Amino acid sequence: MIQKTVQRAGARDLALDIFAPATGATHTAVILLHGGGWAFGDRAQMHPYAEKLAAHGFTAIAAEYRLLSEAPWPAQIIDVQNVITWVFEKAGQLGIDPGKIALEGFSAGGHLALLAAGRADFGAPITPVAAVVSFFAPVLLTAEVMPVRPPPIAALLAGGDDEVARRASPLTYVAPGYPPTFLLHGAADKMVPPQASQQFFAALTGVGTSADLHIYHGANHEFCALPRFLSPVQAEIAAFLDHAVVDPEGYAAEDLALNIFSKPGGPFG
């Protein structure tokens, strides 16, 4: 692991922990964003996930952003956008393709990842990403106090009105051109109901975005951190990124050559 620093004007620097590919480099970076209701957590939570992705050939970057105790919204998304721009600008040093930067976020980190993927404009430089992976993220925020505004969202919006909530909602930014997306959620999630990811999936496919959705039966919030889930889930993400970012042309060629349902003159050709 190598630690780097994103230097920022007017605020504290942001540290990144970089895990180089263990073998078979894909020249693709995955920026990992921790959860914690925008108020807790740190980049060290992402180390187990980063190690698994590095084993699949990805440059995995455990990132941090200022918490609400340090700075009010929208400092968190601004920090994430600055991290993405830093990775883009340092692509040569990191051994990655600048066009192959993906995001993977968990809960509040998933919310930030989806916002950044949608190029939400909060005044920071906006750098496009090639794909986004989101675990159990809130996607539609509301200024209503009850019953759909639990304490973490109330803290994020800090008394803001409907317009503040709309601008902070990833669903607002779903439009043609949104990058390929993988949504993962537990069917038994008590913190963020799985309907959030289902709603986002429907919005993405409605505008023609390539999207995958996996709802895990019996799984609650943060299920992916459990030892039995960690390896297979990150392998599933590696497969998604290989398909969507690393070599989409190879998958398309293989499908055309070997899938009878895709061949010209086939059943549906």
N, C-alpha and C positions, 0 to 999 in steps of 0.2 A: 504494500500500500504506500502511496506517495501523497503527501498533503500539499495542496496548492492554495493560493489566496486570490480571491477576486477583489481587486482594489476598487473602492467606490468613493466618489467625492461626496462629502457632506454626511456620511454615515459610516458605521464601523465596517471593516472589511469582512468578507464572507469566506469561510474556510471550506475546502472541498477535499474529500478523501477519494483518491483515484486508484482503482483496481485494474491493473493491466490484464489483457487476455492471457489466460493460462496456456492456451494452445490454439492454433488455427484462427488467427486474428481475422475478424470480419470487417475491420476498419469502420465499425459502427459504435457510437457512444450511446449509453443509456444513462440519463440523469435521474437519480432516485430522490424522491421527495417524501419526507416522513409525515406522519399524521400527528394528532394530538390536539385537535380542536383549535389550531392556529395559536395556541397558548402554551403548549407543552411539547416535549420531545426534542430530539436532536439527531444529527446526521448519523451518529453511531448506531441508531436503530436500523439503518439501512445496510450495515456491513454484511449480515448474513445473506441478504438478497444479492448484494454486489458480488460476493464471492461466488455464488451460484452462476450468475450471468458471466463473470469472467471465465469460469470453467467452460462456458459455451462459446468463448471467443470474442466476447464483447468487452469494450472498455467501459467499466461501470463506475459511475461517479456519484458518490453519496454527498448530497448538497445540503446546505443550511439556508435558512431565511430568518429574518428577525421575527420574533414572537410578539404577540399583542402586548406583552408586558414591556417590551422595548419600544415599540412603535405601532401606532394605530393603522388600520386598513387605510389605503391599499399598499402599505410598505411590503407586505408579504409577496404579492404578485410582482411588484417592481423588482424585488430581490431575485425572484425566480427568473424573470426576463433578463436581468443582468447576468445571471449565471449562464443562461443559454447563449447569450451573445459572447461571453468570455470563452466558452467551449468552442463556439464557431470560429472565433478569431485565433484560438490556439490549436486549431485542428491539426496543423502540420506537426507541431511539437507532440501532440497526443497520439499521432499515428492513425488518425481517423479521417474519413471523408467528410468534409463540412456539410455535405448534403445528406448525411446519414446520422443525424442526431435525433434520438427518441427520448421520450419522457416516461417515467413510471412513478406514479404517485399513489399514496395510501390515505384514504379518508380525507382529511383536510389537505394533505399533499396531492391527492387525486383531484380535488377541486381546483387547486392551483395549476396542476398539469393540464387539465381540460381547458381552463381559462387561457393559459399560455398557448396551447395548441390552436385555439380559436383566434389568436392574435388580438386579444383584448387590449385596448389602448388605455393605459393608465399613466402615460408620460415617459415610460422607459423605452429604450430601443427594442424593436420587435424583430426577432429572428425566427423565421419559419422552422418548424420541426418536421421530421419525416414521418413520425408516428407517435401515438400516445397510448399508454396502458394505465387504466384507472381501476383502483380497488375501492369499492363501496363509498363512492364520493357523493356528497350532496350536490345536486345539479340545478335546483330551482330554489333560490332563497326567497324569503318573504319578510316583510316588515310587520306582519301580524304577530302579536304577542303570543297568542294561543290558538290552536294547539300545535301548530307546525313550525314553531320557532324555538327549538330547544336552546339551553344556555350557551353552547358554543357559537351558534349562529347569532344569538343576541349580542354576545361579546364582540363578534366580528363586525357587525353592523353598527354597534354602539349608538343605538337610537336613531339610525338612519331611516329615511322614508322609502317608499316603494321604488323610487328611481335608483336609490343607492343599492337596494336589493336586486333590482333588475340588472344593473351594471356588474354586480358581483356574481351573477348566476351564469354558469357555463352554457346553459341552454340558449341564452341570448345570442351566443356567437356561433351557433351551428348554421352553416351556410355552405353552398357549393365550394369545393376546394378544401374543406376541413380534412386534415390528414387521416390516414387509416388508424382505426381505434380498436382497442381490445378492452372490454369492460368485464370485470370480475366482481361477483357479489355473492354473499351467503344468503340462502333462502330464509334463514332464521335470524337475520340481522335485526337487532332491536334498536340500534342507534340510528342507522340510515336504512330504511326499508328497501328491499330489492327493486321495488317499482321505480326507484330513482334511475337505476341503470337501464331498466327496461324502457323507460320513457326516453332516455338519452339515445339508446340504440334505435328506437323508432324514428326519432328526429334525424339521426345521422343517415339512416338508410333512405329516409324521405327526401334527402337532398343529394343522394347518389354517392355518399361516402362509403368506402369499404369498412365494414365493422364486424367484429366478433363479439359475442356475448356468452359468458359462462356463468350460470347460476348454480351454486353448489348446494345440494340438498343438505338440510340439517346444520348448515354452517352459520355461525354468528359473526359479528363484527370482528375483524382482525384474525379470522381463521387462518389466513395464509402464514402467520408466524408460527403456527404449531409445527413441531418437527416432522410429523407425517405428511404435512401439506407442502412444506418449504421446497423440497427438491422437485417434486412433480409439477407444482404450479410454476416455478421458475423455468422448468424445461418447456412447459406449454407456452410461456411468454417468449422464450428463445425461438421456438418454432414459428410463432406469430411474426416476430421481428425478421426472421430469416425469409419468410414469405413476403412480408410487406415492405421491407427495407433493404435487406442484404442482397437478395437476388430474385426480385419479382419476375424479371424476364425469364430466368431459368425455370421457374415454376410454370409460367405461361407456356413456354416451349414444350415442357414435359407433358403438360395437360393436353396440348394440341396433338402431340405425337402419340400419346399412350391412352388417352381417355376416349373411348369410342363415342361417348356422348358429346364430345367437343370437336371431333374430327369433321371436316367438311364431307358431306355425303353420309354422315352417320345418322342415327335415329333423329337427331335434332339439328343436324348440320345444314 
